[in-house]
Amino acid sequence: MAGAIVAIFLALAAIAAARIIQLPEESREKRPLIGILTQPGDGDGRSYINRLEPGDPRRSNISYIAASYVKFVEAGGARAVPLLYNEPWETLAKKFSLINGILFAGGSASLQDGPYYRAGEFLFKRALEANDKGDYFPVFGTCLGLELLAVIVSGNHSILDDYNAHKAAGELNFVGDWAKGRSMFTWFPKDILDKVEHEKLAMQNHIKGLSPQAWRDTQRLRDFFDVLTTTPDLNGKIYISTIEGRKYPVTSVQWHPEKNAFEWGYEGIPHSPDAVRITQSAASFFVSEALKSSHTASWEEEEQLLIYNYSPIYSGRDGKGHFDQSYVFW
């Protein structure tokens, strides 16, 4: 009798497992994957790089993703896929076909015509081509990500100006009330929309930026983007802080929505409940956009792609790196 019960239990377990593995197609659409482009370096104050011998080729191949961006997309209900900037185009193209959006993260990578820039350009143009074909594919840029998109769209590697907005929160000045009803800001609670104009809730951490004058003087930028907000730096110099694509699902910010909830290394980062709601609202917006993408990965492909195949390091310990945690890729 006991043997029969065990046999029945095992049979039911096998059926249940089969049902889990063979989910209906509509369930697959609720598993968004966000690709995050890596940047050269280790995110750990070069401590990983310095462990390598001077002639070790890994010194020039190492790249990283700040873990706060992984947590950011997870806060919106998605999972992260690392896109290594120095991978072959064929590998990046394959990953692109399986993910539902791309995040160009903040950082300090060079925007001159080098491997990082070319990888970003390759992925961004692929996103535009997909949207032109009716294949909805969103892009979100943060800080360096906005700068990258400005350079790509303008075709001008000198389009950016110098700014003093390092380790300091700022406000977001909407260019008009209409801007509050556009893209990401439709996900912000009304009280937060009112507060971001008067309270320093948006973390700034950059020394380059896109000036309103550069935007006005550049036809390609005017044709591609609408400006939603501007922000003064610590010297009162105004830069463009939020833009959105006029035709394409592209949103980019010079500020850091991810830091409010997930970075603790700088005293200037706002961590109030209102500041954290900004993180949550921005993440929810981006993932809601990713859910419109029809790209689908199999279970096996997911397992190979996910950043869970890697372990983050405590890169902020002893003030070594710019981020609390980082994923390092050799």
Buried (B, 14 or more C-beta within 10 A) or exposed (E): EEEEEEEEEEEEEEEEEEEEEEEEEEEEBEBBBBBBBBBBBBBBBBBBBEEBEEEEEEBEBBBBBBBBBBBBBBBBBBBBBBBBBBBEEEEBEEBBBBBBBBBBBBBEBEBEEEBBBEBBBBBBEBBBEBBEEEEBBBBBBBBBBBBBBBBBBBEBEEBBBEBBBEBBBBBBBBBEEEBBEBBBBEBBEEEBBEBBEEBBBBBBBBEBBBBEEBBEEBEBBEEBBBBBBBBBBEEEBBBBBBBBBEEBBBBBBBBBBBBBBBBEBBEBBBBEEBBBBBBBBBBBBBBBBBBBBEBBBEEEBBEEBBBEEEEBBBBBBEEBBBBBBBBBBE
